[in-house]
Amino acid sequence: MNKKLKPAVLIISIVIIAAGIVAFFAVNVFAKKGFNIETSSGAGVGIAPETTIASVTESPVPVETADTDNVTITLVDYIVTRRINSEMPDFDFRIKGSIHYVTDIFGNERGIGSIYEFTISSRDGSFFQEIPISVEKSDYFYEREMYGLSFDDWNFDGCLDVRLRCYMGGSMGNEPAYYWLWDNEAGKYIENKQLEDISEYSWMRIDYEMERVLSFMKVYRIESVASSGAKISYYEYTAGMYRPVKRVTNYTDPTTWSQSSGKLWVSNIIIEEPDGVDWTVAEDFVAVFFGDTEYEGEIREILGKPNGNITVEDMISIGIFDEDFRDTNYVKN
């Protein structure tokens, strides 16, 4: 490689890393605070109502271990007990599988797992269901996050549904997973392919107050590798389908983050609404967001603006940004 190219490659790498960090913060801020984009404040995104869980028992039991040629194989029989609603008996969710602990050339141990059996049965013997598992989509099974198993009410019917991680996601932050929703009419869990398809390219959370499923994915502007952010899609569950009702995309300028030592960043927010099979832009604006709540409070006090989005023009008006910032800021096309 030409030595003269190395500094440029290093700079690009640093910019990409910074963009990723800002994107991470931007996504988490949207999920938690909403910023007037109709994500309900304090809605408990991703937290199941406590009243739907009556009992919790976890008992991972390694039943056999073999050590051969730097590879440790542990067979695991894992049971977690949940009451999916107040009218149902306790259910045992049982996973059988194996974890391969491999020691790499650096001496680090990592676990790679697989599942070969997943069953659900009631404690009183009145219910039993065997869940088919695809071998190629079951390698998330290792000792973390309850072996990839979690329980939430994904269709807002008052019953806990089942989510099982398939495998590790990629650089877009996706969390591929299986989803089974409890069907009262059928009296069993039914696999939901739509949620699985969405999880292939995004990670998902639940807003219980608004009864919406939110999917998040990282996005980048082609014209500027440093202009990164996140796209949040909002789904409502109606007539057995998750229908998209809105999507919000933010493109973030990481230079404003680094120059302010993480106190703030500038984002271009684009809000779209469905229009038949297409999408229509409802709002397109630039706003200032804060990683330092104390600093945000100081700015709001100076502006006399306790609520609402703080704009680039607001920051120019109090001398935080230069006059030419509106012209040089590439975040807004």
Secondary structure by P-SEA (a helix, b strand, c coil): ccccaaaaaaaaaaaaaaaaaaaaaaaaaaacccccccccccccccccccccccbbbbbbcccbbbbcccbbbbbbbbbbbbccccccccccbbbbbbbbbbbccccbbbbbbcccbbbbbbccccbbbbbbbcccccccccccccccccccccccccbbbbbbbcccccccbbbbbbbbbbbccccbbbbbaaaaaaaccccccccccccbbbbbbbbbbcccccbbbbbbbbbbbccccccccbbbbbbbcaaaaaaacccccccbbbbbbbccccccccccccccccccaaaaaaaaaaaccccccccaaaaaaaccccccccccccccc
